[in-house]
Amino acid sequence: MTTPLVDTNAAALAAGVTPSTIRTWAHRGHLTPQGKDPQGRTLYPLHQVLNRIHPPHPPTNDTPTTNRQLDMS
């Protein structure tokens, strides 16, 4: 499966931030540019952009994982 690539403006729209913020995240190493489109715009993997605003959280010991723990019996 191929990861969708988005330009700076689309990344900003998806993340609800400004294009300047996207460029700052890239400069700080939070996003990895994946080349340029035919118009010369920098492209970023959409999943990296979305992970910046909603980082994945590993389950913790207090996270309910079964119906019994959720009291859904």
N, C-alpha and C positions, 0 to 999 in steps of 0.2 A: 504494500500500500504506500502511495506517495503522500508525503506531507504537503498540504497546500502552502504556497508561498504568497505573502502579501507585501505590498509596498508600504512605505512609511505612513502614508495617509490612511490606508486601509487598516493598518495595524493600530494606529491611533484611534480610529473610529471603533474598532473591535474592543479595544481596551478602555475606551472612555477617557482617554488622555490626549494631550496635544502631540503633534508630530515631534516637537522638541523633546518631549519626554521619551519618546521611542528612540530618538538619536542618543539621548543621555544613557538610557538603559544599554544600548549597543556599545557605547563608549566605555561603560563600566563593566562590560563583559556579561551582562545579564541576557543579552540577545546575540545570536550569532548570524551575521549577514550571510546570505546564501547566493551572492552574486547580484547581478543587475538585470532588469528587464530591458527590452529593446529601446525604451526611451531613456535608459540610464538611471532609473530609480532603483535604490537598494531594496532587496527582497529579504524578508524574514520568515522563518517557519511560524505559521499561525499558532501551533501548539505552544511554542515558547512564549509568544505574546500573551496567550490566555493563561499560561502557568504563572506569569508575573502577577496577574491580578487575582487568580484563584490557585495558589500553590497546592499541589497534592499533599494530603496529610496522611501519614501512616497511622494505622489503627493503634490505639493505646489500650492499656489494660482495662480502663473503665468504659470503653466503647462497647455498648451492647451488640452482640453478634448473633444471638439466637432468639427465636420466638419467645422462649421462656424468659430470657433476660429482658426482652422488650415488653413482657407481660401481654402478649398477643394471643394467649391460649383461648 
